[in-house]
């Protein structure tokens, strides 16, 4: 038993685990997967209400679990996986084989509980239990179609009955026992095709239902995880193995983290024995291992994986204990590297502690340090970063480079519900931001810099193609996020369709390029009062007068549309303290103020005015010009 598991056990026995719950995330961070089930069983005995009483700000999503078979092993697995990400799982498990009643009835107790995630766990017995004896492949095809029709109807009901929830489904592993019963090899091949076509239909469901996620279990099976324990399946009706449910729970943990705004943006890589083999300062550029030799090929493969992530919007940085010039020369000139200087938005090579370099990178990129995933082969460096910067995700890759990709990818740190155009060009945006910083250095004053930056800002009702990006802003933006309410794309779509609401997209550009969609304002009209339900702005464009200019435009719209006043809410979080006085500085007066929330109003008499250096184009009606605007 590791020290971390021993401490967790002791806290539970002493009755202080609820009070010490913030420690749990750190305790689980370095825990081997083999010990995680025991940790989950300990944590599952802990009442969520006790934790919330001691730590009311703990994110505590409600997970409603339903399905066809026995799922008792899933609760501790979910509890542990969410705890690994600083979340508190509240798990509600339905009765055995009640999934159709739970999901098809909009008035079911499952929907009445108002879950955040609805987990409908499917298994092959769902099909095999409904087959006649004897059966043919055509019978399997018929039953699969019937069951998938039920699943699709359930997804339709779930979207209406629980519009803010995410429905999680999963693929059905094809049992070898089923195929072995078919003696005709041509019919056996047909059975495989029929089954996989049904799985493909299931995997395509999220394309039509944005509120649905399908966990593909095939990659877990390909890695050697057993699909089932035959005895548990026969005697206990537990049709998926505990190991497979643990892997499924890990995927759900990633999704819960994503819903809570925990997606990472920046990948910070050590170089020596992480990106390449060997220590650059000892063996020189010509002596490092990359592309050539079995270890070199392993490092090269890791570099290709990293490039693939960067191509999808992950900001790639290097944090190395080396002299800067040899590092840059190696990245520029080494013929065997798949990663080059231009692939990184920033390279830091120095002899300072790495947690200090990460703080510097966060400051330069204008993101929170908890946006980082730090990858290093050194146990010392990883332990130091975990201790000094607990919000950073630390991945220790170890001494075997062939395992580097699996260790990096195992926790899905950069996964998004949907990649947007903004994601794909994010590294370019940050390189442009570096050019802006260099441009700033040529000015004696910030005012002069802002005037020459030539900023253009647009404010307009969001188009459907922008809903995913606005949802992403609510999930990822933490600093300039006045309420930190997290919205899924379906939530944004619902707000945009509400005649009393308006979803405004904020775009910006300047002399260095188009910044894209950088913010959003959510408005709601209640009689003669206009409400700002939330105001968000990307950290990339802070402190340029954009927020002031957009707020002034909203104030003028409120006045011109006949509103008596504009009201706005601020909800304190661990990361948005810097905007606590945003509304008061713009002339709003306080209506109510509590420890964590405040409501402000502006009577629309004396408006603050836009930033003088910004050119604004604002439109508050729909593109067609039809309909009222809130």
C-alpha positions as CSV (number, residue, x, y, z in Angstrom):
1,X,0.0,0.0,0.0
2,X,1.4,3.4,-1.0
3,X,1.7,6.3,1.5
4,X,-1.1,8.1,-0.3
5,X,-3.6,5.3,0.1
6,X,-2.5,4.8,3.7
7,X,-3.2,8.4,4.5
8,X,-6.6,8.3,2.7
9,X,-7.4,5.2,4.8
10,X,-6.4,6.9,8.0
11,X,-8.4,10.1,7.3
12,X,-11.4,7.9,6.7
13,X,-11.0,5.9,9.9
14,X,-10.5,9.1,11.9
15,X,-13.6,10.6,10.5
16,X,-11.8,13.7,9.0
17,X,-12.0,12.8,5.3
18,X,-14.9,15.2,4.6
19,X,-13.0,18.1,6.3
20,X,-9.8,17.2,4.5
21,X,-11.4,16.5,1.1
22,X,-9.3,19.2,-0.7
23,X,-6.3,16.9,0.0
24,X,-7.8,14.0,-1.9
25,X,-7.0,15.3,-5.4
26,X,-3.3,15.4,-4.5
27,X,-3.4,12.1,-2.8
28,X,-4.8,10.4,-5.9
29,X,-2.5,12.2,-8.4
30,X,0.3,9.8,-8.0
31,X,-1.7,6.7,-7.1
32,X,-1.1,3.6,-9.3
33,X,-4.2,2.4,-11.2
34,X,-4.1,-0.8,-9.3
35,X,-4.8,1.0,-6.0
36,X,-7.5,3.4,-7.4
37,X,-10.4,0.9,-6.9
38,X,-9.6,0.7,-3.2
39,X,-9.5,4.4,-3.0
40,X,-12.8,4.6,-4.7
41,X,-14.4,2.2,-2.3
42,X,-13.2,4.4,0.6
43,X,-14.4,7.6,-1.0
44,X,-17.8,6.1,-2.0
45,X,-18.5,5.7,1.8
46,X,-18.2,9.4,2.2
47,X,-21.4,11.3,2.2
48,X,-21.4,14.2,-0.4
49,X,-23.4,16.4,2.0
50,X,-20.7,16.2,4.6
51,X,-18.1,17.3,2.1
52,X,-20.3,20.2,0.8
53,X,-21.0,21.3,4.4
54,X,-17.3,21.6,5.0
55,X,-16.4,22.9,1.5
56,X,-19.5,24.4,-0.1
57,X,-17.6,25.6,-3.2
58,X,-16.6,22.0,-4.3
59,X,-18.0,21.2,-7.8
60,X,-20.4,18.3,-7.2
61,X,-22.0,17.1,-10.4
62,X,-24.9,14.7,-10.1
63,X,-24.5,11.5,-12.1
64,X,-27.6,9.4,-12.8
65,X,-26.6,5.8,-13.6
66,X,-29.0,3.5,-15.4
67,X,-28.6,0.5,-17.6
68,X,-29.3,-3.1,-18.4
69,X,-27.1,-5.0,-16.0
70,X,-25.7,-4.9,-12.5
71,X,-23.5,-1.8,-12.1
72,X,-22.5,-1.8,-8.4
73,X,-18.8,-1.6,-9.3
74,X,-19.4,1.7,-11.2
75,X,-20.1,3.9,-8.2
76,X,-16.7,3.7,-6.5
77,X,-14.9,3.9,-9.9
78,X,-16.8,7.1,-10.7
79,X,-16.2,8.5,-7.2
80,X,-12.4,8.0,-7.5
81,X,-12.2,9.3,-11.1
82,X,-14.0,12.5,-10.4
83,X,-12.0,13.0,-7.1
84,X,-8.8,12.9,-9.2
85,X,-10.0,16.1,-10.9
86,X,-11.1,17.9,-7.8
87,X,-14.8,17.0,-8.3
88,X,-17.2,15.5,-5.8
89,X,-19.3,12.8,-7.4
90,X,-22.9,12.5,-6.4
91,X,-24.0,9.2,-7.9
92,X,-27.7,8.1,-8.2
93,X,-28.0,4.5,-9.4
94,X,-31.3,3.2,-10.7
95,X,-32.8,-0.2,-10.2
96,X,-31.6,-3.2,-12.3
97,X,-32.6,-3.0,-16.0
98,X,-34.7,0.1,-15.6
99,X,-33.0,2.2,-18.4
100,X,-36.1,2.3,-20.7
101,X,-38.4,3.4,-17.9
102,X,-35.9,6.0,-16.7
103,X,-35.1,7.5,-20.0
104,X,-38.3,7.2,-22.1
105,X,-40.6,8.8,-19.4
106,X,-40.1,12.5,-19.2
107,X,-41.6,12.5,-15.7
108,X,-39.3,9.7,-14.4
109,X,-37.5,10.1,-11.1
110,X,-34.2,10.2,-12.9
111,X,-35.1,13.4,-14.7
112,X,-36.8,14.8,-11.6
113,X,-33.4,14.6,-9.9
114,X,-32.0,17.1,-12.4
115,X,-28.8,15.2,-13.2
116,X,-25.7,16.8,-14.9
117,X,-24.7,13.6,-16.5
118,X,-27.0,10.7,-17.4
119,X,-25.0,7.5,-17.8
120,X,-26.9,4.8,-19.7
121,X,-24.6,1.8,-19.6
122,X,-25.2,-0.6,-22.4
123,X,-23.9,-4.2,-22.8
124,X,-24.2,-7.1,-25.2
125,X,-26.7,-8.9,-23.0
126,X,-29.2,-6.2,-23.9
127,X,-29.2,-8.0,-27.3
128,X,-28.5,-11.6,-26.4
129,X,-31.2,-11.7,-23.7
130,X,-33.8,-10.8,-26.4
131,X,-32.7,-13.5,-29.0
132,X,-34.9,-16.5,-29.7
133,X,-33.6,-20.0,-29.5
134,X,-32.4,-21.0,-32.0
135,X,-31.4,-17.7,-33.6
136,X,-30.0,-16.5,-36.9
137,X,-27.9,-13.5,-37.8
138,X,-31.1,-11.9,-39.1
139,X,-32.5,-12.1,-35.6
140,X,-29.4,-10.3,-34.2
141,X,-29.8,-7.6,-36.8
142,X,-33.5,-7.2,-35.9
143,X,-32.9,-7.0,-32.1
144,X,-30.0,-4.5,-32.6
145,X,-32.3,-2.3,-34.7
146,X,-35.0,-2.5,-32.1
147,X,-32.7,-1.6,-29.2
148,X,-31.1,1.2,-31.1
149,X,-34.5,2.6,-31.9
150,X,-35.2,2.6,-28.2
151,X,-31.9,4.3,-27.5
152,X,-32.5,7.0,-30.0
153,X,-36.0,7.7,-28.7
154,X,-34.5,7.9,-25.2
155,X,-32.0,10.4,-26.4
156,X,-34.8,12.5,-27.8
157,X,-36.8,12.5,-24.6
158,X,-33.6,13.2,-22.5
159,X,-32.9,16.3,-24.7
160,X,-36.3,17.7,-23.8
161,X,-36.6,16.5,-20.2
162,X,-33.1,17.4,-19.1
163,X,-31.8,20.0,-21.6
164,X,-28.8,20.9,-19.6
165,X,-27.7,17.3,-19.0
166,X,-25.3,15.2,-21.1
167,X,-26.4,11.7,-22.0
168,X,-23.5,9.3,-22.0
169,X,-23.9,6.0,-24.0
170,X,-21.3,3.4,-24.9
171,X,-20.6,0.9,-27.5
172,X,-21.4,-2.8,-27.0
173,X,-18.5,-5.3,-27.0
174,X,-19.3,-8.2,-29.3
175,X,-19.0,-11.4,-27.2
176,X,-16.7,-14.1,-28.6
177,X,-19.2,-16.6,-27.2
178,X,-21.9,-15.3,-29.5
179,X,-19.8,-15.5,-32.7
180,X,-18.5,-18.9,-31.7
181,X,-22.1,-20.2,-31.8
182,X,-22.3,-19.5,-35.5
183,X,-20.7,-22.5,-37.3
184,X,-21.0,-21.1,-40.9
185,X,-17.9,-18.8,-41.3
186,X,-19.7,-16.6,-43.9
187,X,-22.6,-16.1,-41.5
188,X,-20.1,-15.4,-38.7
189,X,-18.5,-12.7,-40.8
190,X,-22.0,-11.3,-41.5
191,X,-22.7,-11.2,-37.7
192,X,-19.5,-9.2,-37.2
193,X,-20.5,-6.8,-39.9
194,X,-24.1,-6.4,-38.5
195,X,-22.8,-5.8,-35.0
196,X,-20.2,-3.2,-36.1
197,X,-22.7,-1.4,-38.3
198,X,-25.0,-1.1,-35.2
199,X,-22.0,0.3,-33.2
200,X,-21.3,2.8,-36.0
201,X,-25.0,3.9,-35.9
202,X,-24.6,4.5,-32.2
203,X,-21.3,6.4,-32.6
204,X,-22.9,8.7,-35.1
205,X,-25.8,9.6,-32.8
206,X,-23.9,12.6,-31.3
207,X,-23.8,14.1,-34.8
208,X,-27.6,14.5,-34.7
209,X,-27.9,14.9,-30.9
210,X,-25.3,17.4,-29.5
211,X,-26.3,16.5,-26.0
212,X,-25.2,12.9,-26.4
213,X,-21.7,11.5,-25.9
214,X,-20.8,7.9,-26.9
215,X,-17.9,6.3,-25.0
216,X,-16.2,3.9,-27.5
217,X,-15.0,0.9,-25.5
218,X,-13.1,-0.7,-28.4
219,X,-9.8,1.1,-27.6
220,X,-9.9,-0.2,-24.1
221,X,-10.6,-3.8,-25.4
222,X,-7.7,-3.4,-27.8
223,X,-5.4,-2.5,-24.9
224,X,-6.2,-5.9,-23.3
225,X,-9.0,-4.9,-20.9
226,X,-11.4,-7.9,-20.5
227,X,-14.9,-7.1,-21.7
228,X,-16.5,-9.3,-19.0
229,X,-16.1,-11.8,-16.2
230,X,-18.2,-14.7,-17.3
231,X,-19.1,-15.9,-13.8
232,X,-20.1,-12.3,-12.7
233,X,-22.2,-12.1,-15.9
234,X,-24.0,-15.4,-15.3
235,X,-24.5,-15.2,-11.6
236,X,-24.7,-11.5,-10.8
237,X,-25.9,-10.1,-14.2
238,X,-22.8,-7.9,-14.2
239,X,-22.3,-7.9,-17.9
240,X,-19.2,-5.7,-18.0
241,X,-16.0,-6.4,-16.1
242,X,-14.9,-4.3,-13.2
243,X,-11.8,-3.3,-15.3
244,X,-13.9,-2.2,-18.2
245,X,-16.2,-0.2,-16.0
246,X,-13.1,1.4,-14.5
247,X,-11.9,2.5,-17.9
248,X,-15.4,3.7,-18.7
249,X,-15.5,5.7,-15.5
250,X,-12.2,7.3,-16.4
251,X,-13.8,8.6,-19.6
252,X,-16.7,9.9,-17.6
253,X,-14.3,11.6,-15.3
254,X,-12.8,13.4,-18.3
255,X,-16.2,14.5,-19.4
256,X,-17.2,15.8,-15.9
257,X,-13.9,17.7,-15.7
258,X,-14.7,19.2,-19.1
259,X,-18.2,20.3,-18.0
260,X,-16.7,21.9,-14.9
261,X,-14.3,24.0,-17.0
262,X,-11.2,21.9,-16.3
263,X,-9.9,21.5,-19.9
264,X,-6.2,22.4,-20.3
265,X,-4.8,24.7,-22.9
266,X,-1.0,24.5,-22.6
267,X,1.4,21.6,-22.9
268,X,4.7,22.3,-21.2
269,X,7.4,19.8,-22.2
270,X,10.7,19.0,-20.6
271,X,13.2,18.3,-23.3
272,X,16.1,16.0,-22.1
273,X,14.9,12.4,-21.9
274,X,11.4,13.5,-22.6
275,X,11.3,15.0,-26.1
276,X,14.6,13.4,-27.0
277,X,17.0,10.9,-25.4
278,X,20.0,12.1,-23.6
279,X,21.1,15.3,-21.9
280,X,21.8,18.0,-24.4
281,X,24.4,19.7,-22.2
282,X,26.4,16.4,-21.9
283,X,26.1,14.8,-25.3
284,X,25.6,17.8,-27.6
285,X,23.1,18.2,-30.4
286,X,24.7,15.4,-32.4
287,X,24.4,12.9,-29.5
288,X,20.7,13.1,-28.6
289,X,18.5,10.2,-29.5
290,X,15.8,10.9,-32.0
291,X,14.9,9.1,-35.3
292,X,17.3,6.3,-35.5
293,X,18.0,3.4,-33.1
294,X,15.1,1.8,-31.2
295,X,15.0,4.4,-28.5
296,X,15.4,7.3,-30.9
297,X,12.4,6.0,-32.9
298,X,10.4,5.9,-29.7
299,X,11.2,9.6,-28.9
300,X,10.5,10.5,-32.6
301,X,7.0,8.8,-32.3
302,X,6.3,10.9,-29.1
303,X,7.3,14.1,-31.0
304,X,4.8,13.2,-33.8
305,X,2.0,12.7,-31.2
306,X,2.8,16.1,-29.7
307,X,2.7,17.7,-33.2
308,X,-0.7,16.2,-33.7
309,X,-2.0,17.8,-30.5
310,X,-0.5,21.1,-31.4
311,X,-2.2,21.0,-34.8
312,X,-5.6,20.9,-33.0
313,X,-5.0,24.0,-31.0
314,X,-2.9,22.9,-28.0
315,X,-0.4,25.6,-27.1
316,X,3.1,23.9,-27.1
317,X,5.8,25.2,-24.8
318,X,9.2,23.9,-23.6
319,X,10.5,24.1,-20.1
320,X,14.1,22.9,-20.0
321,X,17.0,23.1,-17.6
322,X,19.6,24.0,-20.2
323,X,21.2,27.0,-21.7
324,X,18.9,28.7,-24.2
325,X,21.1,29.0,-27.3
326,X,22.0,25.3,-27.6
327,X,18.3,24.4,-27.2
328,X,17.1,26.8,-29.9
329,X,19.9,25.8,-32.2
330,X,19.0,22.1,-31.8
331,X,15.3,22.8,-32.4
332,X,16.1,24.8,-35.5
333,X,18.7,22.6,-37.1
334,X,18.6,19.0,-35.9
335,X,17.5,16.9,-39.0
336,X,16.1,14.1,-36.9
337,X,13.6,16.1,-34.9
338,X,9.9,16.2,-35.7
339,X,9.4,19.2,-33.4
340,X,11.0,22.5,-34.3
341,X,11.2,26.0,-32.8
342,X,8.2,27.2,-34.9
343,X,6.0,24.5,-33.3
344,X,6.4,26.1,-29.9
345,X,4.7,29.3,-28.9
346,X,7.4,29.7,-26.3
347,X,10.7,28.0,-25.3
348,X,12.1,28.6,-21.9
349,X,15.5,27.2,-21.1
350,X,17.2,28.3,-17.9
351,X,18.4,26.9,-14.6
352,X,15.6,28.0,-12.4
353,X,13.1,25.7,-10.7
354,X,10.6,24.6,-13.3
355,X,7.6,25.7,-11.3
356,X,8.9,29.3,-11.6
357,X,9.3,28.9,-15.3
358,X,5.7,27.7,-15.5
359,X,4.5,30.8,-13.7
360,X,6.5,32.9,-16.1
361,X,4.9,31.2,-19.1
362,X,1.4,31.6,-17.6
363,X,2.1,35.4,-17.2
364,X,3.5,35.7,-20.7
365,X,0.6,33.8,-22.3
366,X,-1.9,35.5,-20.1
367,X,-3.5,32.3,-18.9
368,X,-4.0,30.7,-15.6
369,X,-1.2,28.4,-14.4
370,X,-3.9,25.7,-14.0
371,X,-4.3,25.7,-17.8
372,X,-1.0,23.7,-18.0
373,X,-0.1,20.1,-18.4
374,X,3.5,19.6,-17.4
375,X,5.4,16.6,-18.8
376,X,8.8,15.5,-17.4
377,X,10.7,12.3,-16.9
378,X,12.1,13.4,-13.5
379,X,10.3,12.3,-10.4
380,X,11.9,15.2,-8.5
381,X,10.7,17.9,-11.0
382,X,7.2,16.4,-11.2
383,X,6.9,16.2,-7.4
384,X,8.1,19.8,-7.0
385,X,5.5,21.1,-9.5
386,X,2.8,19.1,-7.9
387,X,3.6,20.6,-4.5
388,X,4.1,24.2,-5.6
389,X,1.5,24.4,-8.3
390,X,-1.3,22.0,-7.4
391,X,-3.5,23.2,-10.3
392,X,-1.1,22.0,-12.9
393,X,-1.7,18.6,-14.4
394,X,1.6,16.7,-14.0
395,X,2.5,13.7,-16.2
396,X,5.6,11.8,-15.3
397,X,6.6,9.8,-18.4
398,X,9.4,7.6,-16.8
399,X,12.4,6.0,-18.4
400,X,10.7,4.0,-21.2
401,X,10.1,6.4,-24.2
402,X,7.8,3.9,-26.0
403,X,5.3,4.6,-23.2
404,X,5.5,8.4,-23.4
405,X,2.4,8.8,-25.7
406,X,0.2,6.6,-23.6
407,X,1.2,8.5,-20.4
408,X,0.5,11.8,-22.1
409,X,-2.8,10.9,-23.6
410,X,-4.2,8.7,-20.8
411,X,-6.2,11.5,-19.1
412,X,-7.5,13.3,-22.1
413,X,-6.4,16.7,-20.8
414,X,-7.1,18.6,-24.0
415,X,-10.3,16.8,-25.1
416,X,-13.1,19.1,-26.2
417,X,-16.8,18.3,-26.9
418,X,-16.2,19.9,-30.3
419,X,-13.2,21.6,-31.8
420,X,-13.9,25.0,-33.3
421,X,-12.1,27.0,-35.9
422,X,-10.7,29.1,-33.1
423,X,-9.1,26.0,-31.6
424,X,-7.3,25.2,-34.8
425,X,-5.7,28.6,-35.1
426,X,-5.0,29.2,-31.4
427,X,-1.2,28.7,-31.7
428,X,-1.1,31.2,-34.5
429,X,-3.1,33.7,-32.4
430,X,-0.6,33.3,-29.5
431,X,2.4,33.7,-31.9
432,X,0.7,37.0,-33.1
433,X,0.4,37.9,-29.4
434,X,4.1,37.5,-29.0
435,X,4.6,40.0,-31.9
436,X,2.2,42.4,-30.1
437,X,4.4,42.2,-27.0
438,X,7.5,42.9,-29.0
439,X,5.6,45.9,-30.5
440,X,4.6,47.1,-27.1
441,X,8.3,47.2,-26.1
442,X,8.9,49.9,-28.7
443,X,6.5,52.3,-26.9
444,X,7.1,54.6,-23.9
445,X,3.4,54.4,-22.9
446,X,0.6,52.0,-23.0
447,X,-1.7,54.6,-24.5
448,X,0.6,55.1,-27.5
449,X,0.8,51.3,-28.0
450,X,-3.0,50.9,-28.0
451,X,-3.6,53.7,-30.4
452,X,-1.1,52.2,-32.9
453,X,-2.5,48.7,-32.4
454,X,-5.5,49.7,-34.5
455,X,-8.1,47.6,-32.7
456,X,-11.4,46.8,-34.3
457,X,-14.3,45.2,-32.3
458,X,-17.5,43.7,-33.5
459,X,-20.6,42.9,-31.4
460,X,-23.5,41.0,-33.0
461,X,-26.0,38.2,-32.3
462,X,-24.2,34.8,-32.4
463,X,-24.7,32.7,-35.5
464,X,-25.3,28.9,-35.1
465,X,-21.8,28.1,-36.2
466,X,-20.5,30.1,-33.2
467,X,-22.5,28.3,-30.5
468,X,-19.8,25.7,-29.9
469,X,-17.1,28.4,-29.5
470,X,-19.3,30.4,-27.1
471,X,-19.9,27.2,-25.1
472,X,-16.2,26.7,-25.1
473,X,-15.6,30.2,-23.7
474,X,-17.9,29.5,-20.8
475,X,-16.1,26.2,-20.1
476,X,-12.5,27.4,-20.5
477,X,-12.5,31.1,-19.6
478,X,-12.0,31.6,-15.8
479,X,-10.5,35.0,-15.3
480,X,-12.8,37.4,-17.2
481,X,-15.9,35.4,-16.6
482,X,-18.3,37.4,-14.4
483,X,-20.5,34.4,-13.3
484,X,-18.5,31.3,-14.3
485,X,-21.7,29.5,-15.3
486,X,-20.8,26.7,-17.7
487,X,-22.9,26.1,-20.8
488,X,-23.0,23.3,-23.2
489,X,-23.6,24.0,-27.0
490,X,-27.2,22.9,-26.5
491,X,-27.6,25.5,-23.7
492,X,-26.3,28.3,-26.0
493,X,-28.6,27.1,-28.7
494,X,-31.5,27.3,-26.3
495,X,-30.7,30.8,-25.2
496,X,-30.3,32.0,-28.8
497,X,-33.8,30.6,-29.5
498,X,-35.4,32.3,-26.5
499,X,-37.1,35.5,-27.6
500,X,-36.4,37.2,-24.3
501,X,-32.7,36.5,-24.5
502,X,-29.8,37.5,-26.7
503,X,-26.5,35.8,-27.2
504,X,-23.9,38.3,-28.4
505,X,-20.6,37.3,-30.0
506,X,-17.6,39.6,-29.6
507,X,-14.9,39.6,-32.2
508,X,-11.7,41.6,-32.5
509,X,-8.9,42.3,-34.9
510,X,-5.8,44.5,-35.0
511,X,-2.8,45.3,-37.1
512,X,-1.3,41.9,-36.4
513,X,-4.3,39.8,-37.4
514,X,-7.8,38.6,-36.7
515,X,-8.2,37.5,-33.1
516,X,-11.5,35.7,-33.9
517,X,-14.4,35.3,-31.5
518,X,-12.9,36.4,-28.2
519,X,-15.9,37.1,-26.0
520,X,-19.7,36.8,-25.4
521,X,-22.4,38.7,-23.6
522,X,-25.6,36.9,-22.6
523,X,-28.6,39.3,-22.2
524,X,-32.1,38.7,-20.9
525,X,-35.0,41.1,-21.0
526,X,-37.6,41.2,-18.1
527,X,-40.2,43.9,-18.8
528,X,-38.3,47.2,-18.7
529,X,-35.1,45.8,-17.2
530,X,-32.2,44.4,-19.3
531,X,-30.0,41.8,-17.5
532,X,-26.5,40.8,-18.3
533,X,-26.6,37.1,-17.3
534,X,-22.9,36.8,-18.1
535,X,-20.0,38.6,-19.8
536,X,-16.9,36.7,-20.9
537,X,-13.7,37.7,-22.6
538,X,-10.7,35.6,-23.6
539,X,-7.6,36.1,-21.6
540,X,-5.7,36.8,-24.9
541,X,-7.3,40.3,-25.2
542,X,-7.4,41.6,-21.6
543,X,-6.6,45.2,-20.8
544,X,-7.0,46.6,-24.3
545,X,-10.2,48.5,-23.7
546,X,-12.4,45.9,-25.4
547,X,-14.4,45.0,-22.3
548,X,-15.0,48.7,-21.6
549,X,-16.1,49.3,-25.2
550,X,-18.4,46.3,-25.3
551,X,-20.1,47.2,-22.0
552,X,-20.7,50.8,-23.2
553,X,-22.3,49.4,-26.3
554,X,-24.6,47.2,-24.2
555,X,-25.5,50.2,-22.0
556,X,-26.4,52.3,-25.0
557,X,-28.5,49.5,-26.4
558,X,-30.3,49.2,-23.1
559,X,-31.1,52.9,-23.1
560,X,-32.1,53.1,-26.8
561,X,-34.3,50.0,-26.6
562,X,-36.4,51.6,-23.7
563,X,-35.0,49.8,-20.7
564,X,-35.3,51.5,-17.4
565,X,-32.0,50.1,-16.1
566,X,-29.3,47.5,-16.8
567,X,-28.7,44.9,-14.2
568,X,-25.6,42.6,-14.0
569,X,-24.5,39.8,-11.6
570,X,-21.0,38.9,-10.4
571,X,-20.3,35.5,-8.8
572,X,-16.9,35.1,-7.2
573,X,-14.8,32.1,-8.1
574,X,-11.2,31.2,-7.3
575,X,-10.0,32.8,-10.5
576,X,-12.1,35.8,-11.4
577,X,-11.3,38.1,-8.4
578,X,-9.6,40.6,-10.7
579,X,-13.0,41.5,-12.3
580,X,-14.9,41.8,-9.0
581,X,-15.0,45.6,-9.4
582,X,-15.7,45.6,-13.2
583,X,-19.2,46.8,-13.0
584,X,-18.7,49.4,-10.2
585,X,-15.8,50.9,-12.1
586,X,-18.3,51.4,-15.0
587,X,-20.7,53.4,-12.9
588,X,-23.0,50.6,-11.7
589,X,-24.4,50.8,-8.1
590,X,-24.7,47.8,-5.8
591,X,-28.1,46.3,-5.3
592,X,-27.1,43.3,-3.2
593,X,-23.8,42.1,-2.1
594,X,-23.0,38.7,-0.4
595,X,-19.9,36.9,0.3
596,X,-19.8,35.2,-3.1
597,X,-22.3,37.1,-5.3
598,X,-23.3,40.6,-6.0
599,X,-26.0,42.3,-8.2
600,X,-25.4,45.7,-9.7
601,X,-27.5,48.1,-11.7
602,X,-26.9,51.1,-14.0
603,X,-29.7,53.7,-14.4
604,X,-28.5,54.5,-17.9
605,X,-28.0,58.3,-17.3
606,X,-24.3,58.8,-17.3
607,X,-22.6,56.2,-19.5
608,X,-18.9,55.5,-19.2
609,X,-18.1,55.8,-22.9
610,X,-16.0,53.5,-25.1
611,X,-12.3,53.3,-25.3
612,X,-11.2,56.0,-27.6
613,X,-8.6,53.9,-29.5
614,X,-11.2,51.2,-30.6
615,X,-13.3,51.2,-33.7
616,X,-16.6,49.5,-32.8
617,X,-19.3,47.9,-35.0
618,X,-22.3,46.8,-32.9
619,X,-25.5,45.2,-34.0
620,X,-28.1,43.9,-31.5
621,X,-30.8,42.7,-33.8
622,X,-30.8,39.5,-35.9
623,X,-29.1,39.4,-39.3
624,X,-32.5,39.7,-41.0
625,X,-33.5,42.6,-38.9
626,X,-36.6,40.8,-37.8
627,X,-37.9,40.5,-34.3
628,X,-37.5,42.4,-31.0
629,X,-34.2,42.6,-29.3
630,X,-33.9,42.2,-25.5
